[in-house]
C-alpha cells in the first residue's frame, strides 16, 4: 500500500503536565518547519533524497559486519544522511563537518546508537528496571542515558525496546519490560519521556526509537529472529500496547522488527507501518529498519531480490534503510521503472529532514558535539548516584529465611562466587559505551560498606561455566570461618541479549552445586543472582536461605547490592516476568486463560502436566521485603455501575513490620463472562508506596470504561456489560477479590 498521508499530521492527546516532545512538530501550511523542509527538498536530486534515507554504521556494528566501508565518501557524496555506532564529541564533530562543509547541500547528519540502559554510566538492564515498578526511576535512567549520549555527539537512541515476551528462552528478554502489556506501556512512557524530554530544543536529550515493531518478542520456540504467528486479538491486546504507549508519548522514530508476522515480514508490512502506525496511531516521525532487515526479506522468501525488497519496504512505510544499502543500490532504478512513485520518496525524505530541523541541526549541526560538556557530564557523580538509586530499586528479594539484612557489625564475612569480584559483566548486554572498569564490584561495594576493619574472606569457588570444582575447598573453608556467606552466581553478560536464545535456562556450570555445598555448612548463605533472564533453579528457589535477583545492575551494582544486603535499602522490586519451574512450562505467564477444563488436582482430565505442577517457581508481581505488608479487604464505591461510570477500588495497606519499606500495590481484573475468552487476571493498575513501620495508607485506583474493554468477538475495542472480579494484592498470586457489575 502506498502511504500518501500528509506529512506530520500527528497531534496527540496530552497526558498530565507533560508535553510530548513532538507537540511543537505540528504541520500544516503555517508550519514553518514544513516550509523549510520543502525548500530543501526542492534542491535535492533523487540520489540525494535516497541518501537521506540511508543509514550506515561507521565500523563493526554491535550485531554483525558492516556492509559498506568508505562512509566518509558517502557523506561527501550525499549518499548517507545518518550514521550509527559513531560516537564521542570529537568523532561525530568530524563526521558532521564533512557533511555540512563538504557535501553539496550541507545537510547535517543524524547519529544513532544503542543507548539502551545507559551510555557510559550504566543502569540496570531494562528487565531489571521494570522490576522496580518505579516509573520515576525508569524515567531518570533514560534521562541520564540521554544526557550522556547527547554529550558524546549522539542525537538518536535505538531505545526503548518494548517487546513484550513470555519466553525466557529468548535472549533479548533482558532488553525489554517483561511479560505484561500494562507494565510495559508504563515503562514505555517513562523511557520516552526520559530520552526525549519535553522539547527537542534541549541539547541534553535524544530522539527515542520504539522497537522492534512488532511482536519481535514472540518468536516460536523462543529462538531469536524466528517466525511470529498469533491471533490479531492477542497481537493487539498483549503485544501492541507498549509500542503504542511509546508512540503516543511522542517517540519520534520506530524500528521495524526482523520477524515476519502472519506471513509478512515487518519490514515490508504495510498493515503495521501504514494502517496501524500511521493510520490508527497518527505516528508523525519516521520508521527505520533493523539492520539489514530489507535484504533479509529475500531470505524470508517474499521477494526475489534486494531491489524488490527495497520496493516492498519503502512502499510499506519504511523511511530509512539501516545498513542494507538496498535503497542506495536500487531505489533510483525502482523510481525510474515506476515501481516506486517519487512522491513516496519525497514523503519519506520530508520526515527525515523534518526531524533534523526539529532537532535544530540546520541551525547548529554541532549542537551535540561538545568536548567540554562530554568531559563534564560522562560518569558524573550525579549520574553515579542516580545509577545506584535505580539499581537498588530494581533488586527483587525472592527468598529470605531470616538471613537478610545482615548486620554491619558482622565479624567475619565470606564473599564467594565467580561474580563476587567481577566488574566486566555488571554492565550487561547492550551496554552502549559502558565499560566494566567503571563498575563497582560486589566485593568492592561490600568493602566500602563495612569499612577497612571488617574481616572479609574472598574466594571465587568456581567459574561461571565448566566442570571445575577445584576452587570449592577454598570457598568452603572461607565459609566455615565466617559468620555469614554471600554467594554471587549467575550468567555471563553475553548469555543474554541478541542471538542468545537458550533451550536450557539453568544456572550454568558448577555454581548451583557450590551453593548447595555452602548451604550444607549450616552458615547463613545469601545468594546474589546476576543474570539477564528468568532462570530455572529449582534447588535454589526452594532451599537458598536467602535469594536476591540482581539482574545486571550497571555501574553501581556493587554499592546497590551492598545497600540491600546490609539493610540501607529495603528491597522493593517485584518480578516483571514469571520464573518457570522448568523449561517445559514455557511460555508461562500469569495472564493465562481459564480453558474449558481448568486445573483441578483431583481430576486427571483437566489442563495440567503429569510430571510437574502448572504453577511457576516465582510468579509475576512477586517480591519480598524486609518488612511485611498487611492488606485490608478491598472495597468499591459501587458494586453495580453504569457503562461510562468510573469505579473506585480502595484498599488499606499497613506496614506490619519493624522496618520502613516500599510496596507495589497491584490491581488485576477478570472479565467473568465475555464474547471471547478472557485471561484469569490482567494488570490494570499499580502504585508504589512507602510506609513507615506501623503506618497505614489507603490506596485507591479509579477504573474507567476503557479499563474494562478488550477486543470483542467482532474485534471492536469495547467493554461488555456483566460482572468482573477486581483483585488487589502484593503479587499476582496473592490477591483479594471484590466483584463489580457493569450495566447499560
Ligand atoms: C540489531 C538490533 O536488533 C537492534 O535492536 C539494534 O538497534 C540494531 N541492531 C543496531 O545496533
Boltz pocket constraint, residues with backbone or C-beta under 6 A from the ligand:
constraints:
  - pocket:
      binder: B
      contacts: [[A, 61], [A, 62], [A, 63], [A, 114], [A, 158], [A, 211], [A, 290], [A, 291], [A, 498]]
      max_distance: 6.0
